[in-house]
Amino acid sequence: MQSILVNPGDLEGRVRVPLSKSLLHRALICASLAGDLSLADLGEEGLSDDIFTTKGCVHAVMAARKEQLHGHSLSGNDPVFFDCRESGSTLRFLVPLVAALGIPARIVGSGRLPLRPLGEYTEIFDGKGVRMQFPLHDRILPLLVTGQLKPGIFKVPGNISSQYISGLLMALPLLADDSIIELTTPLESEPYVEMTRDVMRAFGVEADKLPHGYHISGGQAYKRTVPYRAEPDFSQAAFWLAAEYIGHKVTVLDLPLHSSQGDREIRTLLKKLKDAASTVTATEAASIEIDVSQFPDLVPILAVAAAATRCVTKITHAGRLRLKECDRLKATCDMLTRLGAEIAETSDGLIISGRSFFSGIPLFKACEVDSFHDHRMVMAAAIAATRADGPVSISDYRAVDKSYPDFFRNFRMAGGLVNELDMGE
């Protein structure tokens, strides 16, 4: 396992982040359904592991559809094999897609992915012509999907991953008749669902929003004449924007002023922290509560920024982070505790008592950080390490390949001081 040693120091320069991973997942699926993957412009940077995974899976979908178009029935054949590796988006988008297309599928994954929630599809597809089998254990991978999805009313809790809803939105237009997604609880991470609708619309397919769900007309066709170009990724830009917040002179290139990406809120959240700190008096500390239900992936780097802010920050409605690449609430608490910050974990969030950053005075302590093989933990720890009183060792740093393979190249170009360490197996 490789670790990386990050030394404190200033960052300065202009950074170009990858294209939005969330948008590219959706664009690749829509492009595959339009019959031409070149309709999804993947940019010039190296592909992240997650996008490489989705690309491989939609290639297999296209090959199976080609067999269907040539009159070959797939129902009596061995299931098509799909390896979702560690990509939760790939997995949850793929399941309704193969079900709608009637492609018998054997779906596997690695890392923590087999343990992440999936069984909700069993209830969502109940009575809709699809059979889901979990050969090794109830409701975890591997998964066998057989049958042909029927249109109708799909009841979906809004407080599970929005990826369930996005997957259904992209798949249901392929069915012959209309369908409705009925939300049984308030929707969380709604920006990701709106992002899905935006990408679908770019490929000529509509899903209409209802007061408590969505109406999807059947018989629609995905089509586009020019490649779809995704925006820069706010999820990755957040690390550099937080670096700027703690005193570095870095600028992220080409970020749009308006975006459907939920993590665009990092700008607003950093301003809220700054405003809260400005209300501090000699006798009374400021406090702020941040509900992250609509943008939970920001929590690790948001917590670093909060630790650099002289106020008490309470992060709430982040319970779903316990089911990510790692338990991100526990991991973030562990990281900042090692770095010397004052932080406590709650059932669904964090409480951080921060202190102000002053030039030349370190915010954090030299230490060893366990990344828990989570890309966002690695990047958050690296940004924090620049304001430590000595070197910070971060384990398994190549976890960044999942979303941002060039992170440490960009980090070095901005003046970051890092050394790789081979720690063995």
C-alpha positions in Angstrom: 0.0 0.0 0.0 1.4 3.4 -1.0 1.3 6.4 1.3 2.2 10.0 0.5 4.0 12.5 2.7 2.6 16.0 2.3 4.7 18.9 3.7 3.3 22.2 4.8 3.6 25.1 2.4 1.8 27.6 0.3 -0.1 26.7 -2.9 -0.3 29.2 -5.8 -1.5 29.0 -9.3 -4.4 28.1 -11.7 -5.9 24.7 -11.5 -8.0 22.9 -14.1 -10.2 20.2 -12.5 -11.6 17.2 -14.4 -15.0 17.3 -16.1 -17.9 16.5 -13.8 -17.8 12.8 -13.0 -21.5 12.9 -12.2 -22.4 14.5 -15.6 -20.1 12.0 -17.4 -21.7 9.0 -15.9 -25.1 10.2 -17.2 -23.7 11.4 -20.6 -22.2 8.0 -21.2 -25.4 6.2 -20.5 -27.4 8.6 -22.7 -24.8 8.4 -25.5 -24.9 4.6 -25.4 -28.7 4.6 -25.7 -28.3 7.0 -28.7 -26.0 4.3 -30.2 -22.7 6.3 -30.2 -20.4 6.7 -27.3 -18.5 9.5 -29.1 -21.6 11.7 -28.3 -20.1 11.9 -24.7 -17.0 14.1 -24.8 -14.8 12.7 -22.0 -12.2 15.4 -22.2 -8.5 15.2 -22.6 -7.6 14.3 -19.0 -7.0 10.7 -17.9 -10.3 8.9 -17.1 -11.1 8.3 -13.5 -11.7 4.7 -12.4 -15.4 5.3 -12.0 -15.8 6.7 -15.5 -13.7 4.0 -17.0 -16.0 1.5 -15.3 -19.2 3.1 -16.6 -17.7 3.2 -20.1 -16.9 -0.5 -20.0 -20.4 -1.4 -18.8 -22.2 0.7 -21.4 -20.0 -0.9 -24.1 -21.4 -4.3 -22.9 -25.0 -2.9 -23.0 -24.5 -1.7 -26.6 -23.2 -5.1 -27.6 -26.2 -6.8 -26.0 -28.6 -4.4 -27.7 -26.9 -5.1 -31.1 -27.7 -8.8 -30.6 -31.3 -7.9 -29.8 -31.6 -5.8 -32.9 -30.3 -8.7 -35.0 -33.2 -10.8 -33.7 -31.2 -12.8 -31.2 -33.0 -13.5 -28.0 -30.9 -13.1 -24.9 -33.3 -14.7 -22.5 -32.0 -18.2 -23.0 -28.3 -17.3 -23.0 -25.8 -16.9 -20.2 -26.3 -13.5 -18.5 -24.2 -10.6 -19.7 -21.3 -10.0 -17.2 -20.9 -6.5 -15.8 -18.2 -5.5 -13.3 -19.0 -2.2 -11.5 -15.8 -2.4 -9.6 -16.1 0.3 -6.9 -18.5 2.7 -8.6 -21.9 3.1 -6.9 -23.2 5.3 -9.7 -22.4 2.7 -12.3 -24.2 0.0 -10.3 -27.4 1.9 -9.5 -27.7 3.3 -13.0 -27.0 -0.1 -14.6 -29.7 -2.1 -12.8 -32.8 -0.4 -14.1 -31.1 0.0 -17.5 -30.6 -3.7 -18.1 -34.0 -4.4 -16.7 -35.7 -1.9 -19.1 -33.8 -3.4 -22.0 -34.5 -7.0 -21.0 -30.8 -7.9 -20.8 -30.1 -10.8 -18.4 -27.2 -9.5 -16.3 -24.8 -10.8 -13.7 -23.5 -7.8 -11.8 -20.4 -7.8 -9.5 -18.3 -5.2 -7.7 -15.3 -4.9 -5.5 -14.1 -2.9 -2.4 -17.0 -1.8 -0.3 -19.4 -1.7 -3.3 -21.0 -5.2 -2.6 -21.9 -3.9 0.9 -23.6 -0.7 -0.3 -27.4 -0.6 -0.3 -29.1 -2.2 -3.4 -32.0 -4.2 -2.2 -34.4 -1.3 -2.5 -34.7 -2.2 -6.2 -36.4 -5.5 -5.1 -39.3 -3.5 -3.7 -39.2 -0.9 -6.5 -39.5 -3.6 -9.2 -42.1 -5.7 -7.3 -44.7 -6.8 -9.8 -42.9 -5.2 -12.7 -41.7 -8.3 -14.5 -38.1 -8.3 -13.2 -36.5 -10.8 -11.0 -33.5 -9.9 -8.8 -31.4 -12.7 -7.3 -28.5 -12.4 -4.8 -26.8 -15.8 -5.0 -24.3 -15.3 -2.1 -26.2 -13.1 0.4 -29.5 -11.3 0.6 -29.3 -7.9 -1.1 -25.6 -7.6 -1.7 -23.5 -8.3 -4.8 -23.2 -10.4 -6.9 -26.7 -9.8 -8.4 -28.6 -11.6 -11.2 -31.2 -9.5 -13.0 -33.6 -11.3 -15.4 -36.9 -10.4 -17.1 -38.3 -7.3 -18.8 -39.3 -4.2 -16.9 -42.9 -3.2 -17.3 -44.1 0.4 -17.2 -46.3 1.6 -14.3 -46.0 3.4 -11.0 -42.7 3.0 -9.2 -42.8 3.9 -5.5 -39.4 5.1 -4.3 -38.3 6.5 -0.9 -36.8 10.0 -1.4 -34.3 9.5 1.4 -32.3 6.7 -0.2 -29.6 7.4 -2.7 -30.8 9.7 -5.5 -29.0 7.3 -7.8 -32.0 5.0 -7.7 -34.2 7.8 -9.0 -31.7 8.9 -11.6 -31.3 5.3 -12.9 -35.0 4.9 -13.2 -35.4 8.3 -15.0 -32.9 7.3 -17.6 -34.3 3.8 -18.2 -38.1 4.3 -18.1 -38.3 6.3 -21.4 -37.2 3.1 -23.1 -40.4 1.3 -22.2 -43.4 1.3 -24.5 -45.9 3.1 -22.2 -45.7 5.9 -19.6 -44.5 5.5 -16.1 -44.6 7.5 -12.8 -41.9 7.6 -10.1 -43.8 8.3 -6.9 -41.7 9.6 -4.0 -42.9 8.2 -0.7 -40.7 10.5 1.4 -39.1 13.9 0.8 -36.3 13.8 -1.8 -32.7 14.2 -0.7 -29.8 15.1 -3.0 -32.3 16.6 -5.4 -29.7 18.5 -7.4 -28.3 15.1 -8.7 -31.8 14.2 -10.0 -32.1 17.6 -11.7 -28.7 17.0 -13.2 -30.0 13.7 -14.6 -33.0 15.5 -16.2 -30.7 18.1 -17.7 -28.5 15.5 -19.4 -31.5 13.5 -20.6 -32.9 16.7 -22.1 -29.6 17.3 -23.9 -30.2 13.9 -25.6 -33.8 14.7 -26.5 -35.6 12.8 -23.7 -37.9 14.4 -21.1 -39.0 13.5 -17.6 -41.7 15.8 -16.2 -41.6 16.8 -12.5 -44.7 16.3 -10.4 -45.5 17.6 -6.9 -44.3 14.2 -5.4 -42.4 12.5 -8.2 -41.9 12.4 -12.0 -43.9 11.4 -15.1 -41.9 9.7 -17.8 -43.4 9.2 -21.2 -42.7 5.9 -22.8 -41.4 5.3 -26.3 -38.8 8.1 -26.3 -35.5 7.8 -28.2 -32.2 9.2 -27.1 -30.5 11.2 -29.9 -28.0 14.0 -30.4 -26.0 15.3 -33.3 -22.9 16.8 -31.5 -20.9 15.6 -28.6 -22.1 16.5 -25.1 -19.5 18.4 -23.1 -19.7 18.3 -19.3 -18.8 21.1 -17.0 -15.7 21.1 -14.7 -16.4 19.1 -11.6 -17.5 21.1 -8.6 -16.9 18.1 -6.4 -13.2 18.2 -7.2 -13.1 22.0 -7.4 -14.3 22.1 -3.8 -10.8 21.0 -2.6 -9.1 23.9 -4.3 -11.8 26.4 -3.3 -11.3 25.3 0.3 -7.5 25.7 -0.2 -8.2 29.3 -1.2 -10.4 29.7 1.9 -7.5 28.7 4.2 -5.1 31.2 2.6 -3.7 29.7 -0.6 -3.6 31.7 -3.8 -5.2 29.2 -6.1 -7.8 29.8 -8.8 -10.0 27.1 -10.4 -10.3 27.6 -14.2 -13.6 27.6 -16.1 -16.0 27.0 -13.3 -19.5 28.1 -14.4 -21.4 30.7 -12.4 -24.6 28.6 -12.6 -24.7 24.8 -12.6 -27.0 21.8 -12.0 -24.2 20.2 -9.9 -25.2 20.0 -6.3 -21.7 20.5 -5.1 -21.7 24.0 -6.6 -22.9 24.9 -3.1 -19.3 24.8 -1.8 -19.0 28.5 -2.7 -22.1 29.4 -0.6 -21.0 27.2 2.3 -17.6 28.7 2.5 -19.1 32.2 2.5 -21.4 31.1 5.3 -18.4 30.0 7.4 -16.7 33.3 6.7 -19.7 35.3 7.7 -20.2 33.3 10.9 -16.6 33.9 11.9 -17.1 37.6 11.4 -19.7 37.7 14.1 -17.3 36.3 16.8 -16.9 38.6 19.8 -14.3 38.5 22.6 -16.8 36.7 24.9 -19.1 34.7 22.6 -18.2 32.2 19.9 -20.2 32.0 16.7 -22.1 28.9 15.7 -23.5 27.7 12.4 -25.6 24.6 11.4 -25.2 23.2 7.9 -27.7 20.7 6.5 -25.8 18.7 3.9 -28.6 16.4 2.8 -28.5 17.8 -0.7 -24.7 17.7 -1.1 -23.2 15.1 1.4 -20.0 14.5 -0.6 -18.7 17.9 0.4 -18.5 16.9 4.1 -14.8 15.9 4.3 -13.4 19.1 2.8 -16.1 21.2 4.3 -15.0 19.9 7.7 -11.4 20.9 7.0 -12.6 24.5 6.2 -14.8 24.5 9.4 -11.8 23.5 11.5 -10.0 26.6 10.0 -12.9 28.9 11.0 -13.3 30.4 14.5 -16.8 29.2 15.1 -18.7 26.0 16.1 -20.0 24.3 13.0 -22.7 21.6 13.3 -23.0 19.4 10.1 -26.3 17.6 10.0 -28.3 15.1 7.9 -25.2 13.3 6.7 -26.1 9.8 7.8 -25.9 8.4 4.3 -22.1 9.1 4.3 -21.7 6.0 6.5 -22.4 3.9 3.4 -19.9 5.5 1.0 -16.4 4.1 0.1 -16.0 4.2 3.8 -17.9 5.5 6.8 -17.1 9.1 5.9 -18.4 10.6 9.1 -16.1 8.3 11.2 -13.2 8.8 8.7 -13.5 12.6 8.8 -13.7 12.7 12.6 -10.6 10.4 12.7 -8.7 12.5 10.2 -9.3 15.8 11.9 -8.7 14.4 15.4 -5.3 13.2 14.3 -4.6 16.6 12.8 -5.3 18.1 16.2 -8.7 19.7 15.5 -11.6 19.7 18.0 -14.3 17.5 16.4 -17.1 15.2 17.6 -19.2 12.7 15.7 -23.0 12.6 16.0 -25.4 10.0 14.7 -25.9 11.9 11.4 -23.2 14.5 11.3 -20.2 16.3 13.0 -19.6 19.1 15.4 -16.4 21.1 14.8 -15.0 23.8 17.0 -12.6 25.6 14.7 -10.0 28.3 15.1 -8.9 31.0 12.7 -6.0 30.7 10.3 -3.3 33.3 10.7 -0.4 33.5 8.2 2.6 31.6 9.6 0.8 29.9 12.4 -0.1 26.3 11.7 -3.7 25.1 12.0 -3.0 21.4 12.2 -0.5 18.9 13.7 1.9 16.6 11.8 0.5 13.1 11.9 -0.4 10.0 10.0 -3.9 10.0 8.4 -5.7 6.8 7.4 -7.5 7.5 4.1 -9.7 4.3 4.5 -9.2 3.9 0.7 -11.5 6.9 0.1 -10.6 9.4 -2.6 -12.3 12.3 -0.9 -10.5 11.6 2.4 -7.1 11.6 0.6 -7.7 15.0 -1.0 -9.2 16.6 2.1 -6.2 15.5 4.2 -3.8 16.8 1.6 -5.3 20.2 1.6 -5.3 20.2 5.4 -1.7 19.1 5.5 -0.5 22.3 3.8 -1.4 24.1 7.0 0.1 21.7 9.5 3.2 22.2 11.7 5.0 19.3 10.0 4.7 16.6 7.4 1.4 14.6 7.2 1.5 11.0 5.9 -1.7 9.9 4.1 -2.3 6.2 3.5 -3.4 4.6 0.2 -3.2 7.9 -1.7 -3.8 6.3 -5.1 -7.5 6.1 -4.0 -7.7 9.5 -5.8 -7.8 7.5 -9.1 -11.4 6.8 -8.5 -12.4 10.4 -9.3 -9.4 12.6 -9.8 -6.3 10.8 -11.1 -4.3 14.0 -11.7 -4.9 15.5 -8.2 -1.4 15.2 -7.0 0.1 16.3 -10.3 -2.0 19.4 -10.0 -1.0 19.7 -6.4 2.7 19.7 -7.3 2.2 22.2 -10.1 0.6 24.5 -7.6 3.7 24.2 -5.4 2.6 21.4 -3.1 5.5 19.5 -1.5 4.8 15.7 -1.6 6.8 12.5 -1.5 5.5 9.0 -2.2 6.2 6.3 0.3 6.0 2.6 -0.4 4.6 1.0 2.8 4.4 -2.6 1.4 1.4 -4.7 1.6 
